[in-house]
């Protein structure tokens, strides 16, 4: 890890430990407190989903160790649920590999955008990569300055990673199959991602790109394997970003 | 080592390598204006897609639960009232949980 990474982590920890000092904190960096609150909110939701993953995984027949290796190393909620679902469905466990990886491809695309703001180099890149997921990407996207983006990425990544592990282990050990839907948690992911997208939708071009991406993904749902609809939305960003007249009045994309 | 363990480790490492691949594009590529433009639009397109896929994908077919929709609808109202993420989150799950309890 380089100094920059350590500095980001220290910043996160320092602001976590000084919650009473919010006033002086908010004068220097007004974006910090709301980002941290949002990251904690996402962390709580991750803990609940982690618990449900742990319970589902052990319930389906994986050991507690296998469950925790998935949460610690694979660390990507949708891929983990897909792996467990397919691996324990009765066929060969090998069928679970493409299912999990297909849902992980979108993280590669997220990384392209994050590489510009985070500019990870050397060993730092290896650590940063592990935290490139939906939530950290969305939180970084929601901030204005590069500093705020970096802070949001690391705060969300570290808090979410910790609580995801705590949740997974609890769920795996306790194993009580609490249905997340009973707590309305199925509304959490779309609501949270929409909230994080909200500020970026101010420009007409982004609105069109978002709308076309979402439309294309929804249209593909019945026709392609899980994971592909979201990856396909990347094509809309490609077309919009590469077309010749991308400077003046944005028009509707035909993808 | 059982096949399950091997499949599990391959998936975990493969997932990490996918994450690493994205942030490892060389700077010469990333500094290209067209690439920057695409990179800034990628999360917008993909997260928008994710919102709707989360809402209506019931395993390869369309499944819509009106209580989930109502929760996300309430979240949109909170967003229009310029509320923070935590409140949006609470409003969404609170609305859905309450409707599910009542129906």
Interface residues (C-beta under 8 A of the other chain):
Chain A: X34 X37 X38 X40 X41 X42 X45 X62 X66 X69 X70 X73 X74 X75 X76 X79 X83 X87 X92 X93 X94 X96 X97 X100 X101 X104 X105 X106 X107 X108 X109 X110 X111 X112 X113 X114 X115 X116 X118 X120 X125 X126 X128 X129 X130 X132 X133 X134 X137 X138 X141 X181 X182 X183 X184 X185 X186 X187 X188 X189 X190 X191 X192 X193 X194 X195 X196 X197 X198 X200 X201 X205 X206 X209 X210 X211 X212 X213 X214 X216 X217 X218 X221 X222 X225 X226 X229 X230 X231 X232 X233 X234 X236 X237 X238 X240 X241 X242 X246
Chain B: X3 X4 X5 X6 X7 X8 X9 X10 X11 X12 X13 X14 X15 X16 X18 X19 X20 X21 X22 X23 X24 X25 X30 X34 X35 X36 X37 X38 X39 X40 X41 X42 X43 X44 X45 X46 X47 X48 X49 X50 X51 X52 X53 X54 X55 X56 X57 X59 X60 X61 X62 X65 X67 X68 X71 X72 X75 X76 X79 X84 X85 X86 X88 X89 X91 X92 X93 X94 X95 X96 X97 X98 X100
